[in-house]
């Protein structure tokens, strides 16, 4: 992928948001579409989010096991 000058806000790049305020960002992410801004997005079934709104898993932040083990210590 070519650089665009814009910061990536998908996948591993979301770590900075989850580190600062994980609960708030998780709630924001659940209720906000990445494609179409709309009210009530958190009530849309997941299969519609994945197909109609293109909210694919690759855009989600998944902490790696190493990060989880550090937090437990």
C-alpha positions in Angstrom: 0.0 0.0 0.0 1.3 3.4 -0.9 1.7 6.1 1.8 -1.1 8.7 1.7 0.0 11.1 4.4 -2.9 10.1 6.6 -2.5 8.1 9.8 -3.9 4.6 9.6 -6.7 4.0 12.1 -7.2 0.3 11.6 -5.9 -2.9 13.0 -2.7 -2.5 15.0 -2.7 1.3 14.6 -5.7 1.5 16.9 -3.5 0.5 19.9 -2.9 4.2 20.7 -6.7 4.7 21.3 -7.2 1.6 23.3 -4.2 2.4 25.5 -5.4 5.9 26.4 -9.1 5.1 27.2 -10.1 1.5 26.3 -13.7 1.6 27.6 -14.6 4.9 25.9 -13.0 3.9 22.6 -14.5 0.4 22.6 -17.9 2.0 23.1 -17.3 4.6 20.4 -16.1 1.9 18.0 -19.2 -0.3 18.7 -21.6 2.6 18.0 -19.9 4.3 15.1 -19.8 3.1 11.5 -16.5 3.4 9.7 -18.3 4.1 6.4 -21.6 5.8 7.0 -22.3 8.0 10.0 -25.7 7.1 11.4 -27.7 6.9 14.7 -28.4 3.5 16.1 -25.4 1.7 14.6 -24.8 -0.3 17.8 -28.1 -2.0 17.3 -27.3 -3.1 13.7 -26.7 -6.9 13.6 -23.0 -7.9 13.1 -23.7 -9.6 9.7 -25.0 -6.4 8.3 -22.1 -4.4 9.8 -19.7 -6.9 8.0 -21.6 -6.9 4.6 -23.4 -3.6 4.1 -21.2 -1.3 6.2 -17.8 -3.0 5.3 -16.9 -3.1 9.0 -14.5 -6.0 8.6 -12.5 -7.7 11.3 -9.2 -6.5 9.8 -10.2 -3.0 10.9 -10.5 -4.1 14.6 -7.8 -3.9 17.2 -6.7 -7.3 18.5 -4.2 -7.1 21.4 -1.3 -9.5 21.0 -0.7 -12.0 23.8 2.5 -10.2 24.9 0.5 -7.0 25.6 -2.0 -9.0 27.7 0.6 -10.7 29.8 2.3 -7.3 30.6 -1.0 -6.0 31.9 -1.6 -9.0 34.2 1.8 -8.4 36.0 
